[in-house]
Amino acid sequence: MVHRSSRRGRRGRRELLIMRLRPALVWFLLLSLTRMAESDDCEGKIGHVKFCGVGDNLKLVSGSSTDSVTWTFEGQSGSIPSRATYDPATEKQTLKLGKLSAADSGKYTATYGSSTTKTFSILVGAVTCDAGPECKVVTGSSIKMDSAAGSAIDVSWTHTKPDAPETAIDEANKFTDDKKKEMGRFNMQLADAGTYKAKYPNPSPTTTATFTVSVQAPITAVKIAGKVSACAGKSVILECKVTGDAKVVTWKKGTTPQATNVSGKKLTISEAKPEDAERRIYSHR
């Protein structure tokens, strides 16, 4: 009987100890999760491009250990977002920027000492363009292209614009590392459209990954140009005015698509009728 009572006592003490440790364990887990949430999850690389996700926290380490640092964004002083913080606060040797958005994409420059300059290319929410199918983006977008080469293989890249010769791309700040496995382009414009090629030995013969990129200006306004007057039985031409790129315009009469007498952004009504003058009977998109 004494032996059983002793075992019950030891078990009771273990259960009491577990109960006492439980709040400490909960506190430890909460502290760990908080530190994980506060950690910088996108650290830029000097002289190269870094792809970050929307909502990520950015960390840029200038490399200065003693001198104060001046930071600029896209080459303009005073352009760093006001929500940025620095470590240390006075010397600003490290820049931190939380809750990234596409507007934070671009080149960050750290200047210190007599003439030391370090640059970081940051692309937030870049569109992934794969080799093979056409990659369609709007002006102002950032894109990401992966050659799929091995990490130890040197890759060379070229760009061919429509009706222009093939040109080499050598700028280090467009690539994630010195091997040029992945390339990023910022603020895409119409002139940046065309064919991009990544060439590398695999090991032999040379492998070529081809990326076809088209760039369109976003459509910001669509309207029928002006008012049209015509006598019944006469022809009328309606034209769709678009701010931006629209390769295809669809015309409708009421809810019925119009396939005849359509030429690009123009619709011809060969014999106008009184009912054609009703408000909103013709539409386009």
C-alpha positions as CSV (number, residue, x, y, z in Angstrom):
1,M,0.0,0.0,0.0
2,V,2.8,2.4,0.8
3,H,4.5,1.6,-2.5
4,R,1.3,2.5,-4.5
5,S,0.8,5.7,-2.5
6,S,4.4,6.7,-3.4
7,R,3.8,6.1,-7.1
8,R,0.7,8.2,-6.9
9,G,2.6,11.0,-5.3
10,R,5.3,11.0,-7.9
11,R,2.7,11.0,-10.7
12,G,0.9,13.9,-9.0
13,R,4.2,15.9,-8.8
14,R,4.9,15.3,-12.5
15,E,1.4,16.5,-13.5
16,L,1.8,19.6,-11.3
17,L,5.2,20.3,-13.0
18,I,3.6,20.0,-16.4
19,M,0.8,22.4,-15.5
20,R,3.4,24.9,-14.2
21,L,5.5,24.6,-17.4
22,R,2.5,24.9,-19.8
23,P,2.2,28.8,-19.6
24,A,6.0,29.1,-20.1
25,L,5.7,26.9,-23.2
26,V,2.9,28.9,-24.6
27,W,4.8,32.1,-24.0
28,F,7.9,30.7,-25.8
29,L,5.8,29.6,-28.8
30,L,4.2,33.1,-29.1
31,L,7.6,34.8,-28.8
32,S,9.0,32.6,-31.6
33,L,6.0,33.3,-33.9
34,T,6.3,37.0,-33.2
35,R,10.0,37.0,-34.1
36,M,9.3,35.0,-37.3
37,A,6.6,37.6,-38.3
38,E,9.0,40.5,-37.7
39,S,11.9,38.9,-39.6
40,D,13.0,40.4,-42.9
41,D,11.9,37.9,-45.6
42,C,13.4,39.6,-48.7
43,E,17.0,40.8,-48.5
44,G,18.5,42.7,-51.5
45,K,21.7,41.7,-53.1
46,I,24.3,44.4,-54.0
47,G,24.6,44.8,-57.8
48,H,21.9,42.2,-58.7
49,V,18.2,41.9,-58.9
50,K,16.0,40.5,-56.1
51,F,12.4,39.3,-56.6
52,C,10.1,40.0,-53.7
53,G,6.5,39.3,-53.1
54,V,3.7,41.8,-52.4
55,G,3.5,42.3,-48.7
56,D,7.1,41.2,-48.0
57,N,9.5,43.1,-45.8
58,L,12.6,44.4,-47.6
59,K,16.1,44.7,-46.0
60,L,19.0,46.4,-47.8
61,V,22.5,46.3,-46.2
62,S,24.7,49.0,-47.6
63,G,28.0,47.4,-46.6
64,S,29.1,50.5,-44.6
65,S,30.3,49.8,-41.1
66,T,31.3,53.3,-40.0
67,D,30.1,55.9,-42.5
68,S,26.7,57.4,-42.6
69,V,24.7,56.4,-45.7
70,T,22.5,58.4,-48.1
71,W,19.8,56.4,-49.8
72,T,18.0,57.2,-53.0
73,F,15.2,55.5,-55.0
74,E,15.4,55.6,-58.8
75,G,18.2,58.2,-58.6
76,Q,16.0,60.8,-56.9
77,S,16.9,62.3,-53.4
78,G,14.1,62.3,-50.9
79,S,12.3,59.5,-52.9
80,I,12.6,56.7,-50.3
81,P,9.1,56.0,-48.9
82,S,8.4,57.6,-45.5
83,R,7.6,54.3,-43.9
84,A,11.2,53.2,-44.3
85,T,13.3,52.6,-41.1
86,Y,17.0,52.6,-40.7
87,D,19.5,50.7,-38.5
88,P,21.2,52.5,-36.9
89,A,18.7,55.4,-37.1
90,T,21.4,58.1,-37.6
91,E,24.0,56.4,-39.8
92,K,21.3,54.6,-41.9
93,Q,23.6,51.7,-42.8
94,T,20.7,49.3,-43.2
95,L,17.4,50.2,-44.8
96,K,14.2,48.4,-44.0
97,L,10.9,48.7,-45.8
98,G,7.8,46.8,-44.8
99,K,4.7,45.8,-46.7
100,L,6.1,46.0,-50.2
101,S,3.9,46.8,-53.2
102,A,4.6,47.0,-56.9
103,A,5.2,50.7,-56.5
104,D,8.4,49.8,-54.5
105,S,10.0,48.2,-57.5
106,G,13.1,49.9,-58.9
107,K,16.7,50.7,-58.1
108,Y,17.8,51.6,-54.6
109,T,21.2,53.3,-54.2
110,A,23.4,53.6,-51.1
111,T,26.1,56.2,-51.2
112,Y,28.7,56.7,-48.4
113,G,32.4,57.6,-47.8
114,S,34.1,59.6,-50.5
115,S,32.7,57.8,-53.5
116,T,31.3,54.4,-52.6
117,T,28.0,53.6,-54.3
118,K,26.1,50.3,-53.9
119,T,22.9,49.5,-56.0
120,F,20.1,47.1,-55.4
121,S,17.4,46.2,-58.0
122,I,14.1,45.2,-56.4
123,L,11.2,43.8,-58.3
124,V,7.9,43.3,-56.4
125,G,5.2,41.0,-57.7
126,A,7.0,40.4,-61.0
127,V,5.1,38.5,-63.7
128,T,6.7,35.1,-64.4
129,C,7.3,34.7,-68.1
130,D,7.9,31.1,-69.2
131,A,9.9,29.9,-72.2
132,G,7.7,29.1,-75.1
133,P,4.2,30.7,-74.8
134,E,3.7,34.4,-75.3
135,C,3.9,36.4,-72.1
136,K,1.5,39.4,-72.2
137,V,2.1,42.3,-69.8
138,V,1.0,45.9,-69.6
139,T,3.3,48.9,-69.5
140,G,4.9,49.5,-66.1
141,S,5.0,45.8,-65.2
142,S,8.0,43.9,-63.9
143,I,8.8,40.5,-65.4
144,K,10.9,37.5,-64.4
145,M,12.5,34.9,-66.7
146,D,14.3,31.7,-65.6
147,S,16.7,30.1,-68.1
148,A,16.3,26.8,-66.2
149,A,20.1,26.4,-66.4
150,G,22.0,24.7,-63.6
151,S,23.3,26.9,-60.8
152,A,26.9,26.4,-61.9
153,I,26.4,27.2,-65.6
154,D,27.1,30.5,-67.2
155,V,24.2,31.9,-69.2
156,S,24.2,34.6,-71.9
157,W,21.0,36.6,-72.8
158,T,20.0,38.5,-75.8
159,H,17.0,40.7,-76.8
160,T,15.5,41.1,-80.3
161,K,13.0,43.9,-80.8
162,P,10.6,43.7,-83.8
163,D,12.5,44.7,-87.0
164,A,15.7,45.2,-85.0
165,P,19.0,43.1,-84.7
166,E,19.7,40.8,-81.8
167,T,21.5,42.6,-78.9
168,A,23.3,41.2,-75.9
169,I,22.1,41.9,-72.3
170,D,25.1,42.3,-69.9
171,E,24.0,44.6,-67.1
172,A,24.6,42.7,-63.8
173,N,21.7,44.4,-62.1
174,K,19.2,42.6,-64.3
175,F,20.3,39.2,-63.1
176,T,20.0,37.4,-59.7
177,D,23.7,36.4,-59.7
178,D,26.9,36.4,-61.7
179,K,25.8,33.2,-63.6
180,K,22.8,35.0,-65.0
181,K,20.4,32.1,-64.5
182,E,17.4,34.4,-63.9
183,M,16.7,37.8,-65.4
184,G,14.3,40.5,-64.3
185,R,13.1,43.6,-66.2
186,F,11.5,46.6,-64.5
187,N,8.9,49.1,-65.8
188,M,8.3,47.4,-69.1
189,Q,7.6,49.7,-72.0
190,L,6.5,49.0,-75.6
191,A,10.2,49.1,-76.7
192,D,11.0,46.2,-74.3
193,A,8.7,43.8,-76.2
194,G,10.2,41.2,-78.4
195,T,12.1,37.9,-78.1
196,Y,14.5,37.2,-75.2
197,K,16.9,34.3,-75.5
198,A,18.9,32.5,-72.8
199,K,21.8,30.4,-74.2
200,Y,24.0,28.0,-72.2
201,P,25.9,24.6,-72.7
202,N,23.9,21.7,-71.5
203,P,26.7,20.5,-71.6
204,S,26.7,20.2,-75.4
205,P,25.2,21.4,-77.7
206,T,24.0,24.8,-76.6
207,T,20.5,25.0,-75.1
208,T,18.4,28.0,-76.0
209,A,15.4,29.1,-74.0
210,T,13.2,31.5,-75.9
211,F,10.8,34.0,-74.2
212,T,8.3,36.0,-76.3
213,V,7.1,39.1,-74.5
214,S,4.4,41.5,-75.7
215,V,3.7,44.8,-73.9
216,Q,0.5,46.7,-74.2
217,A,-0.6,50.0,-72.8
218,P,-3.5,49.5,-70.3
219,I,-6.9,50.5,-71.5
220,T,-8.0,53.5,-69.4
221,A,-11.0,54.8,-71.4
222,V,-13.3,53.6,-74.0
223,K,-15.9,55.8,-75.8
224,I,-17.7,56.3,-79.1
225,A,-16.3,59.3,-80.8
226,G,-18.7,62.2,-80.6
227,K,-22.4,62.3,-81.8
228,V,-23.4,61.2,-85.3
229,S,-26.3,62.6,-87.3
230,A,-27.7,61.0,-90.4
231,C,-30.9,60.8,-92.4
232,A,-32.8,57.5,-92.4
233,G,-31.5,55.1,-95.1
234,K,-28.0,56.7,-95.1
235,S,-24.8,55.1,-93.9
236,V,-23.3,55.9,-90.6
237,I,-19.8,55.1,-89.3
238,L,-19.2,54.7,-85.6
239,E,-15.6,54.7,-84.2
240,C,-14.4,53.3,-80.9
241,K,-11.8,55.6,-79.3
242,V,-9.5,53.8,-76.9
243,T,-6.8,55.1,-74.5
244,G,-4.3,52.3,-74.5
245,D,-3.8,49.2,-76.7
246,A,-6.8,47.3,-77.8
247,K,-6.1,44.8,-80.6
248,V,-9.7,43.5,-80.7
249,V,-12.9,45.6,-80.4
250,T,-16.2,43.8,-80.1
251,W,-19.3,45.7,-81.2
252,K,-22.9,44.9,-80.0
253,K,-26.3,46.1,-81.0
254,G,-28.2,45.7,-77.8
255,T,-26.9,42.3,-76.7
256,T,-26.3,40.9,-80.2
257,P,-22.6,40.9,-81.4
258,Q,-22.1,42.6,-84.7
259,A,-19.8,40.7,-87.0
260,T,-20.5,42.4,-90.3
261,N,-19.5,45.9,-91.4
262,V,-16.8,45.9,-88.8
263,S,-13.3,47.1,-89.6
264,G,-11.0,47.3,-86.7
265,K,-12.4,49.9,-84.3
266,K,-15.1,51.1,-86.8
267,L,-18.6,49.9,-87.3
268,T,-20.6,50.9,-90.4
269,I,-24.4,51.1,-90.3
270,S,-25.2,50.8,-94.0
271,E,-28.8,52.0,-93.8
272,A,-29.6,53.9,-90.6
273,K,-33.1,53.5,-89.1
274,P,-34.8,55.6,-86.5
275,E,-34.4,52.8,-83.9
276,D,-30.6,53.0,-84.4
277,A,-30.7,56.4,-82.7
278,E,-31.9,54.9,-79.4
279,R,-29.6,55.7,-76.5
280,R,-27.0,53.0,-75.8
281,I,-28.3,50.6,-78.5
282,Y,-24.7,50.3,-79.8
283,S,-21.8,49.4,-77.5
284,H,-18.2,48.2,-77.8
285,R,-15.5,46.8,-75.6
